[in-house]
Amino acid sequence: MATVLLIVKIMPDSPSTDLEAIKNLAKVSMEKENAQSITFEEKPIAFGLKAIFMKFSFPEEKGTDIVETILSKIPHVSSITIEDYRRAFG
């Protein structure tokens, strides 16, 4: 069983969206799917809108479809993009 390192860009639907609520739901949802070492970073996009970049390790055999499906169901999330996917060694 290999492990992959993922960076997922989560776009909220408006600048007034509660980013902390999205982060909490994303963390809980992905931990249920065996994601580990979850961290978040916010980056400004435009006009007050910020994207959330979620970084975590994940079992490779589960694939990225499950990640996209779970995170896209979070309220006030506009889109999900896999920004980086790397196989972890060690």
N, C-alpha and C positions, 0 to 999 in steps of 0.2 A: 504494500500500500504506500503510494507516494503522497507527498504533501505538496501543495502549490501555495504560492503567495499571491494574493490578489489585491489589486487596488480598484475599488469601485467608485465611480462618480455618481452621487445621488443629487439630483436637481429638485429642489422644492418648487411648488407651483406658484409661489409669490414671495416677495421680499418680507412680508409680514408673517410668514410661516414660522412656527416654533421649531427651530432646528434641534434643540435639546430633546424634544419629544420624538422627533424622527430618529435621532441617534440612539435614544434608549430603546425604542421599538426595534431598530435594526440590530442592535447588540443582542437583545434577548432572542430575537428570531433566529439569528445566525448561530448563537451558542447552542440552540436546540438542534442544529444541524452539524454540530461538532467543530464549529469555527473556533479558533484560538488566537490569542495575542491580538485582540481587536483594538485598533486605535482610530481616531478621527482627526481630520484637519479640515478647517473651513477656509475657502478661498473666494475672494470677491470676483464676481463675474461682470455685472453691469447694473447700474441704476439701483443699487442697494441689494441686489440679489446675490446670494452666496451659495456656492456648491459645497457639498460635504464629500470629502474623500475618505472612504472607509478602507483601512488596510487590515488584512488578517490572513492567517494560514487556514487551509481548508483541505479535506481529503480529496485527492484528484479524481477518484472513481465516482464521486457525486456529480461532477461536471458543473459548468457555470449556469446552465439553464435553471437549476433550482435556486441559485443565488438571485438571478434576475427576477424569477417568478415571485419569490418571497419578498424581496425588497420593493418590488413595484406595487405590492398590495398595501403598503404602508400609506395611511391617509396623508394627503397633501404632498405626495411625491409625484413629480411631473415625469421624470425619466430616470433610467438606470443605464449606465454605460460601464462596461469592463474596460478600464484604462490600462491595466497591466496584468499579465498572467505569467508567472514563472514557476518552474519546477524547483522545489527546494531540495538540496542535498544535505546529508548529514545525519 
